[in-house]
Amino acid sequence: MGQEFSFSRVFWVSMVTLLLETALALVVAAVYSQTLESPNVGGNYGLGVLALPFLAAAGAVLAAVVSVAIVLPAVRLSRQLGRRFGGREAWWWVPLVVAAILAPPSAAAALSGPVDWQSATGSWSAATVALTVPALIGRSQRRRLLGAVAAWGLLAVLGVAVLGAVALQTNVLQAYRPPTISRTALVGTWSDRRGATLTFTADGRATSSGVRDYELDEDFNVVTKACTGEGTWSYAAGGDPWNQEVSVDLPECEWAPWNVGGTQERTTLYHYVGDPDSWDLYKLSRV
């Protein structure tokens, strides 16, 4: 390769492009996740921010490995194939070569477990597109290519983030919110669909039959027991759908207040099982 088309140039362009693609995918996933049903809002964003430097370092290492193992060979091989079979370099050799390089590991991954060729084909296609982009950009002989890629890529990431935030704030994209319920709507029987039931009566009585109670032992392991007994219940609106709580006071159980989830048509009550950050939930739904 010449001065303006060196492997080092392609490597750095590939590194930056892959990191920007990853950032863009994370932004899109974060915006989309706001539209999906989820447990109580918030999450531990503080830990997420603290983890960003470590994630960036790991991403840089992975981008370097992928650039050396796939992108650089794809650029070199596509140039050689273009010259050999067409007399000149052609951009369309790049996606063909990337797809060919990714085909064996994709097939091996599909065959290593329950074969799901639809998912495997989708993952292979997405990876082909993602790695074709840095390979195609790296072929360009434009001056100051790396700076242009970084600037325009960063602008694209920030633009998508801003547009996503605006779309959520203006309800162009509907952010998920738990259903707003009333005390009257809670009256009746709720079940975990595995035989356990929790019944609320209008006069504030509660009856549990086999509903699970999750506790942490001294080693922070989750201990499960079935709770059966009678007691009382109450509902607190909390001023916000996310803060609704259903408190159940049974001598046999040590439950924290139940959270409200699901949708208006399919309301659920849930407890966290173990660490709330794991989003492992124990749910009850109306019978």
Buried (B, 14 or more C-beta within 10 A) or exposed (E): EEEEBEBEBBBBBBBBBBBBBBBBBBBBEEBEEBEEEEBBBEBEEEEEEEEEEEEEEEBBEEBBEBBBEBBBBBBBBBBEBBEEEEEEBBEEBBBBBBBEBBEEEBBEEBEEEEEEEEEBEEBBEEBBEBBBBBBBBBBBEEEEBBEBBBEEBBEBBEEBBEBBBEBBEEEEBEBBEBBEBEBEEBBEEBBBEEEBBBBBEEEBEBBBBBBBBBEEEEEEEEEEEBBBEEBBBBBEBEEEBBBBBBBBEBEEBEBEBBBBBBEEEEBBBBBBBEEBEEEBBBBBBBE
